[in-house]
Amino acid sequence: MKIVFATHNQNKLKEVQQLLPESIQVLSLTDIHCHEEIPETAETLAGNARIKADFVTKNYGYNCFADDTGLEVAALNGAPGVYSARYGGLPRDADANMRKLLSNLKDKTDRSAQFKTVIALNLNGKQYLFEGVCKGEILYEKRGSAGFGYDPIFVPDGFKESFAEMSMEEKGKISHRGRAVAQLVAFLWSLKVGP
């Protein structure tokens, strides 16, 4: 089965491909020659995931899934949330995002946060949503060199290592995206489109 993951982000693509069975071939936006930036104009993660999945299905005719992920920090009333990727301004830059977040938290004792991923799946004319959450806390400084985005400053509950200090396999088992993709995979299996 071929399905498009509506992303140009090679890190996300690798992470998701590792979680899906080999019988499901995942194509990126680059693979289908979609080079435009799909606007993420919704006020919610689910809304942005829907926009991206619908764009690919409407314009390219593929079954598709798209995700949107946000980091929600309790002391910042859920910010940066839907604006996580561009929190530090444009162009999008992970270091700028982390600098702004750490600066905004410098006087805060509550460091609790959660990553949330919402996946919208367009399959054979129907749409399905899957959500994964990973709770944890924000560090005072970056640790680790793996991962991407906010991974160096986020430690999931029950662990001492930041996401950036974990292997892709370790992170995939507990991460927000890993949990959402696990629901997606279980759903595909239930429809017998998996192996």
C-alpha positions in Angstrom: 0.0 0.0 0.0 1.2 3.5 -0.8 0.2 6.4 1.3 1.5 10.0 1.4 2.8 11.6 4.7 2.2 15.3 4.1 5.6 16.5 5.1 8.9 17.7 3.7 10.6 17.1 7.1 13.0 14.2 6.6 13.4 13.7 10.4 9.6 13.3 10.8 9.5 11.0 7.7 12.3 8.7 9.1 10.6 8.6 12.5 7.2 7.6 11.1 8.6 5.1 8.5 10.3 3.3 11.4 7.0 2.9 13.2 5.0 1.6 10.2 5.0 -2.0 8.9 7.1 -2.6 5.7 4.0 -3.3 3.7 3.0 0.3 3.9 5.1 2.5 1.6 5.2 6.0 2.8 5.8 8.8 0.3 6.8 12.4 1.3 5.5 15.5 -0.4 8.9 15.7 -2.2 8.3 12.1 -3.6 5.0 13.2 -5.2 6.5 16.5 -6.5 4.5 18.7 -4.2 7.0 21.5 -3.4 4.6 24.2 -2.2 4.3 25.1 1.4 0.9 24.1 2.6 -0.5 26.9 4.7 -1.3 26.0 8.3 -3.9 28.6 9.1 -6.1 26.7 11.7 -6.2 27.6 15.3 -5.9 24.0 16.4 -3.5 21.1 15.8 -6.4 19.0 14.4 -7.4 21.8 12.0 -3.9 22.1 10.6 -3.6 18.3 10.2 -6.9 18.3 8.3 -5.8 21.2 6.0 -2.6 19.4 5.0 -4.2 16.0 4.4 -7.1 17.5 2.4 -4.7 19.5 0.3 -2.8 16.4 -0.8 -5.9 14.3 -1.4 -7.7 17.1 -3.4 -4.7 18.2 -5.5 -2.7 14.9 -5.9 -5.4 12.2 -5.5 -3.5 10.1 -2.9 -4.6 8.6 0.3 -2.7 10.7 2.8 -2.1 11.4 6.4 -0.8 14.6 7.9 0.2 15.6 11.4 0.5 18.7 13.4 2.4 18.8 16.7 2.6 21.3 19.4 4.4 21.7 22.7 2.0 22.9 25.4 3.6 24.5 28.5 1.5 24.8 31.6 3.1 28.0 33.0 2.6 29.7 29.6 -1.1 28.8 29.4 -0.5 26.1 26.8 1.9 28.2 24.6 3.5 27.8 22.2 0.9 25.2 21.1 -0.2 25.5 17.5 2.6 28.0 17.0 5.4 25.7 18.2 7.3 25.5 14.8 7.4 29.3 14.4 7.5 30.4 18.1 10.8 32.2 17.7 9.8 33.9 14.5 10.3 33.3 10.8 12.1 31.6 9.2 11.4 28.6 11.4 14.4 27.8 13.6 14.5 25.3 16.4 17.3 27.1 18.3 15.3 30.4 18.2 12.2 28.6 19.4 14.1 27.0 22.3 15.8 30.3 23.3 12.4 32.1 23.4 10.8 29.3 25.4 13.6 29.1 27.9 13.6 32.9 28.2 9.8 33.0 28.8 10.2 30.3 31.5 13.2 31.8 33.3 11.2 33.0 36.3 8.8 30.0 36.4 9.0 27.1 38.8 6.3 25.0 37.1 8.2 23.4 34.2 5.4 20.9 33.3 4.6 20.5 29.6 3.2 18.1 27.1 3.8 17.4 23.5 0.6 16.6 21.5 0.4 15.2 18.0 -2.8 15.0 16.0 -2.9 12.9 12.8 -5.6 13.3 10.1 -5.9 10.3 7.8 -7.7 10.6 4.5 -8.4 7.0 3.3 -10.8 6.0 0.6 -12.9 9.1 0.9 -13.2 9.2 4.7 -11.2 11.1 7.3 -10.1 9.8 10.7 -8.2 11.6 13.6 -5.7 10.1 16.0 -4.1 11.9 18.9 -1.0 11.1 21.0 0.2 13.0 24.1 3.5 12.8 26.0 3.7 14.6 29.3 7.0 15.8 30.8 8.9 18.9 31.8 11.1 21.6 30.3 14.8 21.6 31.2 16.7 24.8 32.1 19.2 24.2 29.3 19.6 22.0 26.2 20.9 18.4 26.6 21.7 15.9 23.8 22.2 16.1 20.1 19.7 13.6 18.6 16.1 14.4 17.6 14.8 17.7 16.4 12.6 20.6 17.4 12.3 21.0 21.2 13.8 17.6 21.9 16.9 18.9 23.7 14.9 20.7 26.4 12.0 18.2 27.0 12.3 15.3 29.4 9.3 12.9 29.4 7.7 11.8 32.7 9.5 8.8 34.2 12.8 9.4 32.4 16.0 11.3 33.2 17.1 11.8 29.6 15.8 14.4 27.2 14.3 13.3 23.9 17.6 14.5 22.3 19.5 12.0 24.5 17.5 9.0 23.4 17.8 6.9 20.3 15.1 7.2 17.7 13.8 3.8 18.7 13.6 4.7 22.4 11.8 8.0 21.7 9.4 6.4 19.2 8.1 4.0 21.9 7.0 6.8 24.2 6.7 10.0 22.1 3.5 11.8 21.3 4.1 11.1 17.6 4.9 7.4 18.3 1.6 7.1 20.2 -0.5 8.8 17.5 1.2 6.7 14.8 0.6 3.5 16.8 -3.1 4.3 16.7 -2.9 5.0 13.0 -1.1 1.6 12.4 -3.6 -0.3 14.6 -6.4 1.3 12.6 -4.8 0.4 9.2 -4.3 -3.2 10.5 -8.0 -3.3 11.5 -9.0 -2.5 7.9 -6.6 -5.2 6.7 -4.6 -2.7 4.6 -1.5 -3.5 6.6 0.4 -6.8 6.4 
